[in-house]
Amino acid sequence: MSYSIVTTRHGWSVENAARERVSPVFATRGAAIEWAAKRIERTAPQDRSCLACQRPFRSAGIHDRLCPHCEHHQDDGLGDVQRPTIRSRA
């Protein structure tokens, strides 16, 4: 995703490709550039540990925190051992 640093009446801000403001207003241009750089780094694909199994995998971005194996085999998080058994009174 591309960002632009733009001036506002009160300082500097960051806009996305659709020209929507995506940052707070900064007093200096340098602060706006630093914010944009951190956002690009944070959302860029990178190696992360799966939140479920801790195996490293190539994440598409900050929103992608489960490896393909765990994402495919999602359950309620209780596991088979802790899953309660419900029996009817017949």
C-alpha positions as CSV (number, residue, x, y, z in Angstrom):
1,M,0.0,0.0,0.0
2,S,1.3,3.5,-0.8
3,Y,1.1,6.5,1.5
4,S,1.5,10.2,1.0
5,I,2.6,12.8,3.5
6,V,0.3,15.9,3.2
7,T,0.0,19.2,4.9
8,T,-3.1,20.1,6.9
9,R,-4.1,23.4,8.6
10,H,-2.6,22.1,11.8
11,G,0.5,20.2,10.6
12,W,1.2,17.0,8.7
13,S,-0.7,13.8,8.1
14,V,-0.6,10.6,6.2
15,E,-3.0,9.6,3.4
16,N,-3.5,6.2,1.7
17,A,-3.8,5.7,-2.1
18,A,-7.5,6.6,-1.9
19,R,-6.6,9.9,-0.4
20,E,-8.1,9.1,3.0
21,R,-6.4,10.3,6.1
22,V,-5.0,7.3,8.0
23,S,-3.0,9.0,10.7
24,P,-3.3,11.6,13.4
25,V,-2.0,15.1,12.7
26,F,1.7,15.6,13.4
27,A,3.6,18.8,14.2
28,T,6.5,17.9,11.9
29,R,6.8,16.2,8.5
30,G,9.4,13.9,10.0
31,A,7.0,12.6,12.6
32,A,4.5,11.8,9.8
33,I,7.1,10.0,7.8
34,E,8.2,8.0,10.8
35,W,4.6,7.0,11.5
36,A,4.1,5.9,7.9
37,A,7.3,3.9,7.9
38,K,6.2,2.1,11.1
39,R,2.8,1.3,9.6
40,I,4.4,-0.1,6.4
41,E,6.8,-2.3,8.5
42,R,4.0,-3.5,10.8
43,T,1.6,-4.5,8.0
44,A,4.2,-5.9,5.6
45,P,4.4,-9.7,5.1
46,Q,7.0,-11.2,7.5
47,D,7.9,-14.3,9.5
48,R,5.7,-14.6,12.6
49,S,5.0,-17.3,15.1
50,C,1.6,-19.0,14.9
51,L,-0.5,-17.9,18.0
52,A,-1.9,-21.5,18.3
53,C,1.1,-23.8,17.7
54,Q,4.0,-21.3,17.9
55,R,5.4,-22.6,14.5
56,P,7.0,-19.9,12.4
57,F,5.2,-19.1,9.1
58,R,5.2,-16.4,6.5
59,S,2.4,-14.0,7.5
60,A,0.6,-11.9,5.0
61,G,0.3,-9.0,7.5
62,I,-0.6,-8.2,11.1
63,H,-4.1,-9.6,10.6
64,D,-2.7,-13.1,9.6
65,R,-1.6,-14.7,12.9
66,L,-2.5,-18.4,12.4
67,C,-0.3,-20.7,10.3
68,P,-2.1,-22.4,7.3
69,H,-2.3,-25.7,9.3
70,C,-4.0,-24.2,12.3
71,E,-6.2,-21.9,10.2
72,H,-7.5,-25.0,8.4
73,H,-8.1,-26.9,11.6
74,Q,-9.7,-24.3,13.8
75,D,-11.8,-25.4,16.7
76,D,-13.2,-23.8,19.8
77,G,-9.9,-23.8,21.5
78,L,-10.9,-26.2,24.2
79,G,-9.2,-29.2,22.7
80,D,-10.5,-32.8,22.8
81,V,-9.4,-33.5,26.4
82,Q,-11.3,-30.5,27.9
83,R,-14.4,-30.8,25.8
84,P,-17.4,-31.4,28.0
85,T,-19.6,-34.4,27.3
86,I,-23.3,-33.8,27.4
87,R,-25.4,-36.9,28.1
88,S,-29.2,-37.1,27.9
89,R,-31.3,-38.5,30.7
90,A,-32.9,-41.4,28.9
